[in-house]
Amino acid sequence: MSTAVTVTTFTDPMMGLSYEQEPVYRALETHFGEQLQFRYRMGLLVPDVMRLVDPHDLPLGEDEAIRRYNTRLAQVYLDEEPIGGLPIVMDGFALFSAEERSTLNLCLAYEAALIVEPERADAYLYALRFATIVMARRTTRLAVAMDVAREEGLDAGALENCVADGRAGVALADDLARARGLGIRGLPAVHVRCGERSEPVHGLADRAAFVASIDRVSDGAVKPSVPDATAEGLSSLLGSHPLMSAQEITAAFDLDGIDAAEELAAPLVASGTADMVHVKDGWFLRRQPRPAQL
């Protein structure tokens, strides 16, 4: 049996729950290393926002009903912040509108990145979440999602072509079919697999639950080890995650709080390898230099 373990997450780029789960994933990544692989599949969380608006708001018109839904959704996001502690900023939040009624463009943008630039796709997914949940950008607009791609150094033109020619849509349909085949009815949903053995894990499981699942599916062959908490180790992690929250850094290296994360990041900031992005109630570490925009 193969000893490579794959953690597959069915999610959506707008999902605050998946965003708040990132510290657990960073910890798994640093503690299991190359024994563990992550895979994301899109679940199209919101096919049509009009299915979610309050029916009592419909007589006020579509625009007002959606505006009120955005207000309620912003509060849902804020209520999720304590899960992982990652900053959530809802100032000016207006993700949906009469023109942008679903998360289809978000899902297609990620699928296109996975096809065109697979090595950058997961970092792009994180960037889309940051743009949506921290910067309150209307990423449901394909043009905005492509702006984020350019800022992250992806070839936005190639991504747009992938959406336009239908390849991204085919990939999304495959993800949705896989979710139906597994009986998934809610997002996020996670499956852990090693060889022919797999099992579901609750979408908000803690590190201990994942470690136990990995142990079961690998028959005890895959074990965690404690990473060295060094600036070099953090720099290496930034190679695959060019934007990380303080909470992720803390979890990844088993640090004793946010102050310790800032101390670990300090040599990278001083050398210009990274800089700190300060947001309301927190900060992120961003790798420098940023890639050239295409």
Secondary structure, 3 states (H helix, E strand, C coil): CCCCEEEEEEECCCCHHHHHCHHHHHHHHHHHHHHEEEEEEECCCCCCHHHCCCHHHHHHCHHHHHHHHHHHHHHHHHHHHHHHCCCCCCCCCCCCCCCCCCCHHHHHHHHHHHHHCHHHHHHHHHHHHHHHHCCCCCCCCHHHHHHHHHHCCCCHHHHHHHHHCCHHHHHHHHHHHHHHHCCCCCCCEEEEEECCEEEEECCCCCHHHHHHHHHHHCCCCCCCCCCCCCHHHHHHHHHHCCEEEHHHHHHHCCCCCHHHHHHHHHHHHHHCCEEEEEECCEEEEEECCCCCCC
